[in-house]
Each structure stands twice: as structure tokens, then as C-alpha cells.
Amino acid sequence: MTWPELYKDKGLHWEKIQSITGSQGHESLYSFRLTKSARGIGFRQGNHLCVLLVSADHDGAYGKK
């Protein structure tokens, strides 16, 4: 899958997280769907996706109860 395909894929729900800024020069963090209930959070570094968090509970990815 290419980056343009990833950005357009409606099943992944690729979303920029507006409330959190990246650190160490990584400007943007993104949330994306892994399964129906699991989400990931990560950032793009060149051609790589660096995954920072995998949460089995969709709401847990955002700190909600």
C-alpha cells in the first residue's frame, strides 16, 4: 500500500491528532484503525510508519472510559 492509498483508505480511518503535537522533530501524530475495535497511534518518518501505541480498546487509544 502506498502512502497516498493509505491516506485515502476509508477503512483505516487515518486521522491527524490535532490535540497532540509530536516530539523530537515529528510534527504530526496520527490515529488509524487496525481492527474493528483496535487503534494505533504513530507518525510517518520518510517511507516508514513508526507505531507508538497499539490499543485493543478503541476508546483506550484516546484515554476515554
CHARMM internal coordinates of N, CA and C (Angstrom, degrees):
IC EDIT
DIST 1 N 1 CA 1.4495
DIST 1 CA 1 C 1.5318
ANGL 1 N 1 CA 1 C 107.85
DIST 1 C 2 N 1.3120
ANGL 1 CA 1 C 2 N 116.24
DIHE 1 N 1 CA 1 C 2 N 132.06
DIST 2 N 2 CA 1.4605
ANGL 1 C 2 N 2 CA 120.75
DIHE 1 CA 1 C 2 N 2 CA 178.62
DIST 2 CA 2 C 1.5314
ANGL 2 N 2 CA 2 C 109.68
DIHE 1 C 2 N 2 CA 2 C -85.43
DIST 2 C 3 N 1.3316
ANGL 2 CA 2 C 3 N 116.92
DIHE 2 N 2 CA 2 C 3 N 165.47
DIST 3 N 3 CA 1.4612
ANGL 2 C 3 N 3 CA 120.00
DIHE 2 CA 2 C 3 N 3 CA 177.92
DIST 3 CA 3 C 1.5258
ANGL 3 N 3 CA 3 C 111.66
DIHE 2 C 3 N 3 CA 3 C -61.20
DIST 3 C 4 N 1.3384
ANGL 3 CA 3 C 4 N 119.78
DIHE 3 N 3 CA 3 C 4 N -45.22
DIST 4 N 4 CA 1.4734
ANGL 3 C 4 N 4 CA 118.57
DIHE 3 CA 3 C 4 N 4 CA 177.43
DIST 4 CA 4 C 1.5363
ANGL 4 N 4 CA 4 C 112.67
DIHE 3 C 4 N 4 CA 4 C -59.29
DIST 4 C 5 N 1.3339
ANGL 4 CA 4 C 5 N 117.26
DIHE 4 N 4 CA 4 C 5 N -37.36
DIST 5 N 5 CA 1.4706
ANGL 4 C 5 N 5 CA 120.53
DIHE 4 CA 4 C 5 N 5 CA 177.52
DIST 5 CA 5 C 1.5251
ANGL 5 N 5 CA 5 C 110.38
DIHE 4 C 5 N 5 CA 5 C -66.21
DIST 5 C 6 N 1.3207
ANGL 5 CA 5 C 6 N 116.65
DIHE 5 N 5 CA 5 C 6 N -40.90
DIST 6 N 6 CA 1.4615
ANGL 5 C 6 N 6 CA 121.26
DIHE 5 CA 5 C 6 N 6 CA 179.58
DIST 6 CA 6 C 1.5282
ANGL 6 N 6 CA 6 C 110.11
DIHE 5 C 6 N 6 CA 6 C -61.97
DIST 6 C 7 N 1.3329
ANGL 6 CA 6 C 7 N 116.81
DIHE 6 N 6 CA 6 C 7 N -45.87
DIST 7 N 7 CA 1.4649
ANGL 6 C 7 N 7 CA 120.62
DIHE 6 CA 6 C 7 N 7 CA -179.10
DIST 7 CA 7 C 1.5237
ANGL 7 N 7 CA 7 C 112.05
DIHE 6 C 7 N 7 CA 7 C -61.62
DIST 7 C 8 N 1.3189
ANGL 7 CA 7 C 8 N 118.17
DIHE 7 N 7 CA 7 C 8 N -33.79
DIST 8 N 8 CA 1.4640
ANGL 7 C 8 N 8 CA 122.51
DIHE 7 CA 7 C 8 N 8 CA -176.26
DIST 8 CA 8 C 1.5236
ANGL 8 N 8 CA 8 C 113.71
DIHE 7 C 8 N 8 CA 8 C -89.45
DIST 8 C 9 N 1.3345
ANGL 8 CA 8 C 9 N 118.19
DIHE 8 N 8 CA 8 C 9 N -17.97
DIST 9 N 9 CA 1.4599
ANGL 8 C 9 N 9 CA 121.88
DIHE 8 CA 8 C 9 N 9 CA -175.19
DIST 9 CA 9 C 1.5252
ANGL 9 N 9 CA 9 C 110.19
DIHE 8 C 9 N 9 CA 9 C -65.17
DIST 9 C 10 N 1.3226
ANGL 9 CA 9 C 10 N 116.75
DIHE 9 N 9 CA 9 C 10 N 116.03
DIST 10 N 10 CA 1.4611
ANGL 9 C 10 N 10 CA 121.17
DIHE 9 CA 9 C 10 N 10 CA -177.33
DIST 10 CA 10 C 1.5276
ANGL 10 N 10 CA 10 C 112.76
DIHE 9 C 10 N 10 CA 10 C -72.48
DIST 10 C 11 N 1.3287
ANGL 10 CA 10 C 11 N 117.56
DIHE 10 N 10 CA 10 C 11 N -23.15
DIST 11 N 11 CA 1.4577
ANGL 10 C 11 N 11 CA 120.93
DIHE 10 CA 10 C 11 N 11 CA 179.96
DIST 11 CA 11 C 1.5160
ANGL 11 N 11 CA 11 C 113.78
DIHE 10 C 11 N 11 CA 11 C -73.18
DIST 11 C 12 N 1.3157
ANGL 11 CA 11 C 12 N 117.48
DIHE 11 N 11 CA 11 C 12 N -25.04
DIST 12 N 12 CA 1.4637
ANGL 11 C 12 N 12 CA 121.01
DIHE 11 CA 11 C 12 N 12 CA -179.62
DIST 12 CA 12 C 1.5210
ANGL 12 N 12 CA 12 C 113.13
DIHE 11 C 12 N 12 CA 12 C -82.38
DIST 12 C 13 N 1.3111
ANGL 12 CA 12 C 13 N 116.76
DIHE 12 N 12 CA 12 C 13 N -20.52
DIST 13 N 13 CA 1.4714
ANGL 12 C 13 N 13 CA 121.42
DIHE 12 CA 12 C 13 N 13 CA -177.25
DIST 13 CA 13 C 1.5286
ANGL 13 N 13 CA 13 C 110.85
DIHE 12 C 13 N 13 CA 13 C 49.82
DIST 13 C 14 N 1.3242
ANGL 13 CA 13 C 14 N 116.59
DIHE 13 N 13 CA 13 C 14 N 48.52
DIST 14 N 14 CA 1.4652
ANGL 13 C 14 N 14 CA 123.42
DIHE 13 CA 13 C 14 N 14 CA 179.48
DIST 14 CA 14 C 1.5227
ANGL 14 N 14 CA 14 C 107.79
DIHE 13 C 14 N 14 CA 14 C -66.50
DIST 14 C 15 N 1.3447
ANGL 14 CA 14 C 15 N 117.23
DIHE 14 N 14 CA 14 C 15 N 116.57
DIST 15 N 15 CA 1.4649
ANGL 14 C 15 N 15 CA 121.06
DIHE 14 CA 14 C 15 N 15 CA -175.43
DIST 15 CA 15 C 1.5160
ANGL 15 N 15 CA 15 C 110.42
DIHE 14 C 15 N 15 CA 15 C -135.65
DIST 15 C 16 N 1.3040
ANGL 15 CA 15 C 16 N 116.51
DIHE 15 N 15 CA 15 C 16 N 135.56
DIST 16 N 16 CA 1.4597
ANGL 15 C 16 N 16 CA 121.07
DIHE 15 CA 15 C 16 N 16 CA 173.43
DIST 16 CA 16 C 1.5179
ANGL 16 N 16 CA 16 C 108.20
DIHE 15 C 16 N 16 CA 16 C -73.62
DIST 16 C 17 N 1.3199
ANGL 16 CA 16 C 17 N 116.83
DIHE 16 N 16 CA 16 C 17 N 134.13
DIST 17 N 17 CA 1.4612
ANGL 16 C 17 N 17 CA 121.47
DIHE 16 CA 16 C 17 N 17 CA 178.05
DIST 17 CA 17 C 1.5233
ANGL 17 N 17 CA 17 C 107.24
DIHE 16 C 17 N 17 CA 17 C -87.31
DIST 17 C 18 N 1.3117
ANGL 17 CA 17 C 18 N 116.13
DIHE 17 N 17 CA 17 C 18 N 110.26
DIST 18 N 18 CA 1.4648
ANGL 17 C 18 N 18 CA 121.55
DIHE 17 CA 17 C 18 N 18 CA -175.32
DIST 18 CA 18 C 1.5278
ANGL 18 N 18 CA 18 C 112.71
DIHE 17 C 18 N 18 CA 18 C -76.37
DIST 18 C 19 N 1.3298
ANGL 18 CA 18 C 19 N 117.55
DIHE 18 N 18 CA 18 C 19 N -28.71
DIST 19 N 19 CA 1.4597
ANGL 18 C 19 N 19 CA 121.25
DIHE 18 CA 18 C 19 N 19 CA -172.42
DIST 19 CA 19 C 1.5245
ANGL 19 N 19 CA 19 C 113.71
DIHE 18 C 19 N 19 CA 19 C -85.36
DIST 19 C 20 N 1.3407
ANGL 19 CA 19 C 20 N 117.33
DIHE 19 N 19 CA 19 C 20 N -6.21
DIST 20 N 20 CA 1.4686
ANGL 19 C 20 N 20 CA 120.87
DIHE 19 CA 19 C 20 N 20 CA -178.20
DIST 20 CA 20 C 1.5184
ANGL 20 N 20 CA 20 C 108.44
DIHE 19 C 20 N 20 CA 20 C -127.67
DIST 20 C 21 N 1.3273
ANGL 20 CA 20 C 21 N 115.69
DIHE 20 N 20 CA 20 C 21 N 131.67
DIST 21 N 21 CA 1.4609
ANGL 20 C 21 N 21 CA 118.97
DIHE 20 CA 20 C 21 N 21 CA 174.59
DIST 21 CA 21 C 1.5162
ANGL 21 N 21 CA 21 C 108.89
DIHE 20 C 21 N 21 CA 21 C -100.90
DIST 21 C 22 N 1.2986
ANGL 21 CA 21 C 22 N 115.99
DIHE 21 N 21 CA 21 C 22 N 147.78
DIST 22 N 22 CA 1.4576
ANGL 21 C 22 N 22 CA 121.11
DIHE 21 CA 21 C 22 N 22 CA 179.53
DIST 22 CA 22 C 1.5182
ANGL 22 N 22 CA 22 C 111.52
DIHE 21 C 22 N 22 CA 22 C -70.87
DIST 22 C 23 N 1.3048
ANGL 22 CA 22 C 23 N 115.76
DIHE 22 N 22 CA 22 C 23 N 165.66
DIST 23 N 23 CA 1.4578
ANGL 22 C 23 N 23 CA 121.23
DIHE 22 CA 22 C 23 N 23 CA 178.16
DIST 23 CA 23 C 1.5199
ANGL 23 N 23 CA 23 C 109.52
DIHE 22 C 23 N 23 CA 23 C -120.22
DIST 23 C 24 N 1.2926
ANGL 23 CA 23 C 24 N 116.51
DIHE 23 N 23 CA 23 C 24 N 169.72
DIST 24 N 24 CA 1.4616
ANGL 23 C 24 N 24 CA 123.01
DIHE 23 CA 23 C 24 N 24 CA 176.82
DIST 24 CA 24 C 1.5269
ANGL 24 N 24 CA 24 C 111.72
DIHE 23 C 24 N 24 CA 24 C 54.87
DIST 24 C 25 N 1.3261
ANGL 24 CA 24 C 25 N 116.61
DIHE 24 N 24 CA 24 C 25 N 40.37
DIST 25 N 25 CA 1.4522
ANGL 24 C 25 N 25 CA 120.73
DIHE 24 CA 24 C 25 N 25 CA 176.86
DIST 25 CA 25 C 1.5111
ANGL 25 N 25 CA 25 C 115.54
DIHE 24 C 25 N 25 CA 25 C 83.49
DIST 25 C 26 N 1.3181
ANGL 25 CA 25 C 26 N 118.10
DIHE 25 N 25 CA 25 C 26 N -0.83
DIST 26 N 26 CA 1.4627
ANGL 25 C 26 N 26 CA 121.14
DIHE 25 CA 25 C 26 N 26 CA 177.92
DIST 26 CA 26 C 1.5229
ANGL 26 N 26 CA 26 C 107.12
DIHE 25 C 26 N 26 CA 26 C -91.80
DIST 26 C 27 N 1.3118
ANGL 26 CA 26 C 27 N 115.33
DIHE 26 N 26 CA 26 C 27 N 108.25
DIST 27 N 27 CA 1.4579
ANGL 26 C 27 N 27 CA 119.98
DIHE 26 CA 26 C 27 N 27 CA -170.79
DIST 27 CA 27 C 1.5188
ANGL 27 N 27 CA 27 C 114.05
DIHE 26 C 27 N 27 CA 27 C -73.46
DIST 27 C 28 N 1.3178
ANGL 27 CA 27 C 28 N 118.44
DIHE 27 N 27 CA 27 C 28 N -34.27
DIST 28 N 28 CA 1.4589
ANGL 27 C 28 N 28 CA 120.21
DIHE 27 CA 27 C 28 N 28 CA -171.45
DIST 28 CA 28 C 1.5180
ANGL 28 N 28 CA 28 C 112.00
DIHE 27 C 28 N 28 CA 28 C -129.43
DIST 28 C 29 N 1.3208
ANGL 28 CA 28 C 29 N 115.14
DIHE 28 N 28 CA 28 C 29 N 136.22
DIST 29 N 29 CA 1.4575
ANGL 28 C 29 N 29 CA 121.87
DIHE 28 CA 28 C 29 N 29 CA 172.00
DIST 29 CA 29 C 1.5198
ANGL 29 N 29 CA 29 C 107.57
DIHE 28 C 29 N 29 CA 29 C -107.49
DIST 29 C 30 N 1.3257
ANGL 29 CA 29 C 30 N 115.44
DIHE 29 N 29 CA 29 C 30 N 148.62
DIST 30 N 30 CA 1.4607
ANGL 29 C 30 N 30 CA 121.16
DIHE 29 CA 29 C 30 N 30 CA -176.35
DIST 30 CA 30 C 1.5185
ANGL 30 N 30 CA 30 C 110.27
DIHE 29 C 30 N 30 CA 30 C -131.00
DIST 30 C 31 N 1.3180
ANGL 30 CA 30 C 31 N 115.02
DIHE 30 N 30 CA 30 C 31 N 148.81
DIST 31 N 31 CA 1.4541
ANGL 30 C 31 N 31 CA 123.49
DIHE 30 CA 30 C 31 N 31 CA 174.07
DIST 31 CA 31 C 1.5236
ANGL 31 N 31 CA 31 C 107.20
DIHE 30 C 31 N 31 CA 31 C -108.90
DIST 31 C 32 N 1.3294
ANGL 31 CA 31 C 32 N 116.47
DIHE 31 N 31 CA 31 C 32 N 142.51
DIST 32 N 32 CA 1.4606
ANGL 31 C 32 N 32 CA 120.47
DIHE 31 CA 31 C 32 N 32 CA 179.84
DIST 32 CA 32 C 1.5155
ANGL 32 N 32 CA 32 C 109.48
DIHE 31 C 32 N 32 CA 32 C -150.31
DIST 32 C 33 N 1.3352
ANGL 32 CA 32 C 33 N 115.65
DIHE 32 N 32 CA 32 C 33 N 152.80
DIST 33 N 33 CA 1.4604
ANGL 32 C 33 N 33 CA 121.75
DIHE 32 CA 32 C 33 N 33 CA -178.22
DIST 33 CA 33 C 1.5243
ANGL 33 N 33 CA 33 C 110.08
DIHE 32 C 33 N 33 CA 33 C -84.89
DIST 33 C 34 N 1.3265
ANGL 33 CA 33 C 34 N 115.98
DIHE 33 N 33 CA 33 C 34 N 132.91
DIST 34 N 34 CA 1.4640
ANGL 33 C 34 N 34 CA 122.17
DIHE 33 CA 33 C 34 N 34 CA 174.63
DIST 34 CA 34 C 1.5243
ANGL 34 N 34 CA 34 C 110.58
DIHE 33 C 34 N 34 CA 34 C -100.92
DIST 34 C 35 N 1.3319
ANGL 34 CA 34 C 35 N 116.25
DIHE 34 N 34 CA 34 C 35 N -43.67
DIST 35 N 35 CA 1.4639
ANGL 34 C 35 N 35 CA 123.59
DIHE 34 CA 34 C 35 N 35 CA 174.79
DIST 35 CA 35 C 1.5247
ANGL 35 N 35 CA 35 C 106.60
DIHE 34 C 35 N 35 CA 35 C -139.97
DIST 35 C 36 N 1.3219
ANGL 35 CA 35 C 36 N 116.70
DIHE 35 N 35 CA 35 C 36 N -173.96
DIST 36 N 36 CA 1.4695
ANGL 35 C 36 N 36 CA 119.64
DIHE 35 CA 35 C 36 N 36 CA -179.99
DIST 36 CA 36 C 1.5273
ANGL 36 N 36 CA 36 C 111.79
DIHE 35 C 36 N 36 CA 36 C -57.12
DIST 36 C 37 N 1.3317
ANGL 36 CA 36 C 37 N 117.37
DIHE 36 N 36 CA 36 C 37 N -37.66
DIST 37 N 37 CA 1.4603
ANGL 36 C 37 N 37 CA 119.88
DIHE 36 CA 36 C 37 N 37 CA -177.47
DIST 37 CA 37 C 1.5259
ANGL 37 N 37 CA 37 C 114.01
DIHE 36 C 37 N 37 CA 37 C -111.16
DIST 37 C 38 N 1.3068
ANGL 37 CA 37 C 38 N 118.75
DIHE 37 N 37 CA 37 C 38 N -14.38
DIST 38 N 38 CA 1.4698
ANGL 37 C 38 N 38 CA 121.01
DIHE 37 CA 37 C 38 N 38 CA -176.39
DIST 38 CA 38 C 1.5223
ANGL 38 N 38 CA 38 C 111.64
DIHE 37 C 38 N 38 CA 38 C -96.98
DIST 38 C 39 N 1.3277
ANGL 38 CA 38 C 39 N 115.39
DIHE 38 N 38 CA 38 C 39 N 140.69
DIST 39 N 39 CA 1.4574
ANGL 38 C 39 N 39 CA 122.05
DIHE 38 CA 38 C 39 N 39 CA 178.15
DIST 39 CA 39 C 1.5268
ANGL 39 N 39 CA 39 C 108.89
DIHE 38 C 39 N 39 CA 39 C -125.70
DIST 39 C 40 N 1.3084
ANGL 39 CA 39 C 40 N 114.73
DIHE 39 N 39 CA 39 C 40 N 157.19
DIST 40 N 40 CA 1.4518
ANGL 39 C 40 N 40 CA 121.69
DIHE 39 CA 39 C 40 N 40 CA 173.92
DIST 40 CA 40 C 1.5130
ANGL 40 N 40 CA 40 C 109.20
DIHE 39 C 40 N 40 CA 40 C -123.91
DIST 40 C 41 N 1.3207
ANGL 40 CA 40 C 41 N 115.87
DIHE 40 N 40 CA 40 C 41 N 155.21
DIST 41 N 41 CA 1.4576
ANGL 40 C 41 N 41 CA 122.25
DIHE 40 CA 40 C 41 N 41 CA 173.63
DIST 41 CA 41 C 1.5150
ANGL 41 N 41 CA 41 C 106.95
DIHE 40 C 41 N 41 CA 41 C -129.36
DIST 41 C 42 N 1.3193
ANGL 41 CA 41 C 42 N 116.10
DIHE 41 N 41 CA 41 C 42 N 133.17
DIST 42 N 42 CA 1.4480
ANGL 41 C 42 N 42 CA 119.41
DIHE 41 CA 41 C 42 N 42 CA -179.03
DIST 42 CA 42 C 1.5136
ANGL 42 N 42 CA 42 C 111.99
DIHE 41 C 42 N 42 CA 42 C -165.91
DIST 42 C 43 N 1.3265
ANGL 42 CA 42 C 43 N 115.21
DIHE 42 N 42 CA 42 C 43 N -171.14
DIST 43 N 43 CA 1.4552
ANGL 42 C 43 N 43 CA 121.01
DIHE 42 CA 42 C 43 N 43 CA 178.84
DIST 43 CA 43 C 1.5163
ANGL 43 N 43 CA 43 C 109.09
DIHE 42 C 43 N 43 CA 43 C -142.02
DIST 43 C 44 N 1.2968
ANGL 43 CA 43 C 44 N 115.01
DIHE 43 N 43 CA 43 C 44 N 158.39
DIST 44 N 44 CA 1.4587
ANGL 43 C 44 N 44 CA 121.19
DIHE 43 CA 43 C 44 N 44 CA 178.48
DIST 44 CA 44 C 1.5229
ANGL 44 N 44 CA 44 C 108.80
DIHE 43 C 44 N 44 CA 44 C -92.59
DIST 44 C 45 N 1.3201
ANGL 44 CA 44 C 45 N 115.64
DIHE 44 N 44 CA 44 C 45 N 132.46
DIST 45 N 45 CA 1.4630
ANGL 44 C 45 N 45 CA 121.53
DIHE 44 CA 44 C 45 N 45 CA 174.99
DIST 45 CA 45 C 1.5230
ANGL 45 N 45 CA 45 C 106.72
DIHE 44 C 45 N 45 CA 45 C -129.34
DIST 45 C 46 N 1.3299
ANGL 45 CA 45 C 46 N 115.86
DIHE 45 N 45 CA 45 C 46 N 100.00
DIST 46 N 46 CA 1.4605
ANGL 45 C 46 N 46 CA 120.15
DIHE 45 CA 45 C 46 N 46 CA -175.09
DIST 46 CA 46 C 1.5147
ANGL 46 N 46 CA 46 C 109.82
DIHE 45 C 46 N 46 CA 46 C 64.78
DIST 46 C 47 N 1.3197
ANGL 46 CA 46 C 47 N 116.76
DIHE 46 N 46 CA 46 C 47 N -123.45
DIST 47 N 47 CA 1.4663
ANGL 46 C 47 N 47 CA 121.34
DIHE 46 CA 46 C 47 N 47 CA 178.58
DIST 47 CA 47 C 1.5206
ANGL 47 N 47 CA 47 C 112.82
DIHE 46 C 47 N 47 CA 47 C -95.57
DIST 47 C 48 N 1.3251
ANGL 47 CA 47 C 48 N 117.16
DIHE 47 N 47 CA 47 C 48 N 12.22
DIST 48 N 48 CA 1.4644
ANGL 47 C 48 N 48 CA 121.18
DIHE 47 CA 47 C 48 N 48 CA -176.46
DIST 48 CA 48 C 1.5241
ANGL 48 N 48 CA 48 C 111.05
DIHE 47 C 48 N 48 CA 48 C -113.55
DIST 48 C 49 N 1.3185
ANGL 48 CA 48 C 49 N 115.51
DIHE 48 N 48 CA 48 C 49 N 147.41
DIST 49 N 49 CA 1.4539
ANGL 48 C 49 N 49 CA 122.21
DIHE 48 CA 48 C 49 N 49 CA 171.47
DIST 49 CA 49 C 1.5190
ANGL 49 N 49 CA 49 C 106.86
DIHE 48 C 49 N 49 CA 49 C -102.44
DIST 49 C 50 N 1.3103
ANGL 49 CA 49 C 50 N 116.84
DIHE 49 N 49 CA 49 C 50 N 116.44
DIST 50 N 50 CA 1.4628
ANGL 49 C 50 N 50 CA 122.16
DIHE 49 CA 49 C 50 N 50 CA 178.16
DIST 50 CA 50 C 1.5264
ANGL 50 N 50 CA 50 C 107.70
DIHE 49 C 50 N 50 CA 50 C -96.08
DIST 50 C 51 N 1.3145
ANGL 50 CA 50 C 51 N 116.13
DIHE 50 N 50 CA 50 C 51 N 112.06
DIST 51 N 51 CA 1.4628
ANGL 50 C 51 N 51 CA 121.79
DIHE 50 CA 50 C 51 N 51 CA -176.91
DIST 51 CA 51 C 1.5226
ANGL 51 N 51 CA 51 C 108.60
DIHE 50 C 51 N 51 CA 51 C -89.44
DIST 51 C 52 N 1.3225
ANGL 51 CA 51 C 52 N 116.10
DIHE 51 N 51 CA 51 C 52 N 124.25
DIST 52 N 52 CA 1.4552
ANGL 51 C 52 N 52 CA 122.20
DIHE 51 CA 51 C 52 N 52 CA -179.82
DIST 52 CA 52 C 1.5167
ANGL 52 N 52 CA 52 C 112.67
DIHE 51 C 52 N 52 CA 52 C -97.15
DIST 52 C 53 N 1.3359
ANGL 52 CA 52 C 53 N 116.52
DIHE 52 N 52 CA 52 C 53 N -29.77
DIST 53 N 53 CA 1.4583
ANGL 52 C 53 N 53 CA 120.66
DIHE 52 CA 52 C 53 N 53 CA -175.20
DIST 53 CA 53 C 1.5156
ANGL 53 N 53 CA 53 C 109.85
DIHE 52 C 53 N 53 CA 53 C -149.14
DIST 53 C 54 N 1.3161
ANGL 53 CA 53 C 54 N 115.79
DIHE 53 N 53 CA 53 C 54 N 137.39
DIST 54 N 54 CA 1.4619
ANGL 53 C 54 N 54 CA 122.32
DIHE 53 CA 53 C 54 N 54 CA 169.66
DIST 54 CA 54 C 1.5172
ANGL 54 N 54 CA 54 C 105.59
DIHE 53 C 54 N 54 CA 54 C -123.78
DIST 54 C 55 N 1.3205
ANGL 54 CA 54 C 55 N 116.56
DIHE 54 N 54 CA 54 C 55 N 121.68
DIST 55 N 55 CA 1.4535
ANGL 54 C 55 N 55 CA 121.74
DIHE 54 CA 54 C 55 N 55 CA -178.81
DIST 55 CA 55 C 1.5219
ANGL 55 N 55 CA 55 C 109.60
DIHE 54 C 55 N 55 CA 55 C -119.50
DIST 55 C 56 N 1.3301
ANGL 55 CA 55 C 56 N 116.10
DIHE 55 N 55 CA 55 C 56 N 122.72
DIST 56 N 56 CA 1.4656
ANGL 55 C 56 N 56 CA 121.03
DIHE 55 CA 55 C 56 N 56 CA -179.79
DIST 56 CA 56 C 1.5252
ANGL 56 N 56 CA 56 C 111.34
DIHE 55 C 56 N 56 CA 56 C -69.41
DIST 56 C 57 N 1.3229
ANGL 56 CA 56 C 57 N 116.76
DIHE 56 N 56 CA 56 C 57 N -24.50
DIST 57 N 57 CA 1.4603
ANGL 56 C 57 N 57 CA 122.56
DIHE 56 CA 56 C 57 N 57 CA -179.67
DIST 57 CA 57 C 1.5209
ANGL 57 N 57 CA 57 C 108.25
DIHE 56 C 57 N 57 CA 57 C -103.44
DIST 57 C 58 N 1.3297
ANGL 57 CA 57 C 58 N 117.49
DIHE 57 N 57 CA 57 C 58 N 116.79
DIST 58 N 58 CA 1.4723
ANGL 57 C 58 N 58 CA 122.35
DIHE 57 CA 57 C 58 N 58 CA -176.83
DIST 58 CA 58 C 1.5209
ANGL 58 N 58 CA 58 C 112.03
DIHE 57 C 58 N 58 CA 58 C -49.67
DIST 58 C 59 N 1.3284
ANGL 58 CA 58 C 59 N 117.93
DIHE 58 N 58 CA 58 C 59 N -49.49
DIST 59 N 59 CA 1.4621
ANGL 58 C 59 N 59 CA 120.44
DIHE 58 CA 58 C 59 N 59 CA -178.96
DIST 59 CA 59 C 1.5214
ANGL 59 N 59 CA 59 C 111.66
DIHE 58 C 59 N 59 CA 59 C -68.19
DIST 59 C 60 N 1.3288
ANGL 59 CA 59 C 60 N 117.60
DIHE 59 N 59 CA 59 C 60 N -27.60
DIST 60 N 60 CA 1.4574
ANGL 59 C 60 N 60 CA 121.14
DIHE 59 CA 59 C 60 N 60 CA 179.00
DIST 60 CA 60 C 1.5137
ANGL 60 N 60 CA 60 C 112.39
DIHE 59 C 60 N 60 CA 60 C -64.52
DIST 60 C 61 N 1.3198
ANGL 60 CA 60 C 61 N 116.89
DIHE 60 N 60 CA 60 C 61 N -26.19
DIST 61 N 61 CA 1.4659
ANGL 60 C 61 N 61 CA 120.82
DIHE 60 CA 60 C 61 N 61 CA 179.26
DIST 61 CA 61 C 1.5204
ANGL 61 N 61 CA 61 C 111.00
DIHE 60 C 61 N 61 CA 61 C -65.71
DIST 61 C 62 N 1.3274
ANGL 61 CA 61 C 62 N 116.59
DIHE 61 N 61 CA 61 C 62 N -21.45
DIST 62 N 62 CA 1.4566
ANGL 61 C 62 N 62 CA 121.05
DIHE 61 CA 61 C 62 N 62 CA -177.82
DIST 62 CA 62 C 1.5211
ANGL 62 N 62 CA 62 C 112.12
DIHE 61 C 62 N 62 CA 62 C -111.17
DIST 62 C 63 N 1.3148
ANGL 62 CA 62 C 63 N 118.26
DIHE 62 N 62 CA 62 C 63 N 2.19
DIST 63 N 63 CA 1.4504
ANGL 62 C 63 N 63 CA 121.13
DIHE 62 CA 62 C 63 N 63 CA 179.58
DIST 63 CA 63 C 1.5180
ANGL 63 N 63 CA 63 C 113.76
DIHE 62 C 63 N 63 CA 63 C 79.07
DIST 63 C 64 N 1.3302
ANGL 63 CA 63 C 64 N 118.90
DIHE 63 N 63 CA 63 C 64 N 14.62
DIST 64 N 64 CA 1.4632
ANGL 63 C 64 N 64 CA 122.14
DIHE 63 CA 63 C 64 N 64 CA 178.75
DIST 64 CA 64 C 1.5175
ANGL 64 N 64 CA 64 C 109.65
DIHE 63 C 64 N 64 CA 64 C -86.08
DIST 64 C 65 N 1.3374
ANGL 64 CA 64 C 65 N 115.62
DIHE 64 N 64 CA 64 C 65 N 161.48
DIST 65 N 65 CA 1.4675
ANGL 64 C 65 N 65 CA 120.82
DIHE 64 CA 64 C 65 N 65 CA 176.39
DIST 65 CA 65 C 1.5004
ANGL 65 N 65 CA 65 C 109.66
DIHE 64 C 65 N 65 CA 65 C -101.47
END
COOR INIT
IC SEED 1 N 1 CA 1 C
IC BUILD
